[in-house]
Amino acid sequence: MKKLTIPSKSMEETLNLCKSGISQNSYKNRLTGAMDEFTKLSDIYKKDAKCGTLFNISALPKGIDENTNIIADITKKELVNLYEYYLRNSKKPGRSIYDELYLSANDQCPFCGGIGRPRNLDHFLPKAFFPQFSILPVNLVPSCRDCNMDGKGQDYAKTENEQIIHPYLDKNRFFSKKWVSAKVIQDNPCTIEYYVSPPSNWNINDQERVRTHFHDFDLAKRYSIQAADELSTIISQRKGYMKNLSEDEYSNYLASNIDSPLFINHWKKVLYYCLSNDEWFCSQKF
């Protein structure tokens, strides 16, 4: 849900750099011979990701023999190892691309909108089922542990509405339009509840996709936890040096925080939008 800049390295550049770290000539030659197919598959991936149709790419069956040829005469095992040993390996030339992709997130996981810090690169289409994309840069997304291990895992979409948001290539509407909302739960102390509210003019599949993304990464709970600390500070300020502000003045103050440079669906921007428009909250002196 946080957009990342599309990687600068192409599939061809990435494969060539990985090949430069391989000593076995027969393996290198087979990779060279398959270059056109790698490039063709890369183009298909990017086209589908932009259109929201990655689910159309067929996954390998579970339990398929790792020595099965996937691209030309390149096996599943070799494709997986291409990532493990020649892109991720810190001693190989391909590691420079791994590091470039990892640093591109600026220490903010794009899946959860920056509340987690990336720990590694996640295969958007998991390499266990889509080994042909094991080193494709746009398939490698910096991800925090919660999103990679507890959220997405090895899952992949089988229908359009099951697709999570692709940080590099997905539709601009997911990054430029507001679809995360929040409401105040009037309690003592009050709390914030986050939910999904996509624009009504979106098609049904896009509406379901943001709901899928929000649910799969458990963002309602994770955002509410983040909001609790911020809310504690806000209430403390209201009880202190802001206690004499009228309801309208206080609402305007809260609204002034909405114009921060944070992206539109950031939990904090959504929080201030929620609070500034909540009459009950703005009238409280706590």
Buried (B, 14 or more C-beta within 10 A) or exposed (E): BBBBEEBEBBBEEBBBBBBEBBEEEEBBEBBEEBBEBBBEBBEBBBEBBBEBEBBEBEBBEEEBEBEEEBBEEBBBBBBBBBBEBBBBBEEBBBBEBBEEBBEBBEEBBBBBBBBBBBBBBBBBBBBBBBBBBBBBBBBBBBBBBBBBEEBBEEEBBEEBBBBBBBBBBBBEEBBEBEBBBBEBEEEEEBEBBBEBBBEEEBEEBBBBBBBBBBEBBBBBEBBBEBBEEBBEEBBEBBEEEBEEBEBEEBBEBBBEBBEEEBBBBBBBBBBBBBBBBBEEBBEBEB
